[in-house]
Amino acid sequence: MLKQQQTQVFILHLGAQQSIGPTDLRTMWATACSSLDIAVSRRVSGVRTQGRPCYTLWAGRDFHRAAAEQRMRALLEARGYRFTLTCTAL
């Protein structure tokens, strides 16, 4: 559930033929943020990403972008994902 005080902070695209379930992604994102004040969502992208789903990552007010990004990248790499993680908020 998205809370009004949460902000979308990243868009995650996984490699071709890769996907992640909402529970796994939520767990990884909460771990990366060291907070339960997070949310994730999934949507199918347009032509530019060849119809692959993209995942949006949301965080609350106490979010520390650089640390969370570093931890999220490490978690994704440890699981063998090929990905792009794009910052959408400063």
N, C-alpha and C positions, 0 to 999 in steps of 0.2 A: 504494500500500500504506500502510495506517495504522500508525503506530508507537505504542507504548504511551505515549510521552512527548508525543505530539501531542494537542492539545485542539481541539474544535470551537469556532470563534470567530465565525463568521458564517453566516447563512442568506441566500442570494441567490434572489430571485424576479425573473424577467424579465417584460417586458410580454407581453400576449396575442400569440400567433403568433410569439413569439421563442424561440429556443433557442441553445445554444452547445455545441459538441463538447467532450469531456473533455480533449483535448490543448490546445485553445485556452484553455479555462478554467484548466487547470493552469499553462500558460505565463504567463497574465496574473496568476494568484495568486502564482506564484513571483517574478515581476517586482515585484509590489506589496510582497511580503514581503522582497525582496532575499535570498532563501534558497531552497534546494532542499528544506529540511526542512518540506515542506507536503504536503497531500493534498486532494483534492476528491472529492465523491460526488454522486450525483443520485438523487432519489426523486420519485415522483408524490405530490402533496399531496392533501388531502381536499377536501371540499365548499367549505370557506371560500375556497380559492384556485381554485375551479372546475376542479380536476383538472390545473392547470398544474404542470409539474415545479418542484421547488425544488432548489437546489444547496447543499451544505454545504461550507464552507471550513474547513480544519484547518491549524494551525500548531504549530511546535515551541516549545521553551522560550525561545528568543531572540527571540520575536515582539514587535514594537512596534506595538500595536493602532492607535493614532491615525495614525501615519505610513502603515501598510499600508492602512488604510481610505481615507485620502485618495488614495493612489495608485491603489487599486482602483477607486474611484469615477471618477477621472479617466480611467482606461483604458476602463471601461465606457461612459462618456459619449462618449469619442472615437470609439468604434465604433458609436455611435448607439443603444445599448440604453436602453430604459425599464426601470427596475428599482427594487427595494427591497433594501436591504442591512441586515440586522438583526443586531446584536451579540448573541451568546449566551454570552459569557464576559467577565469584567472584566479 
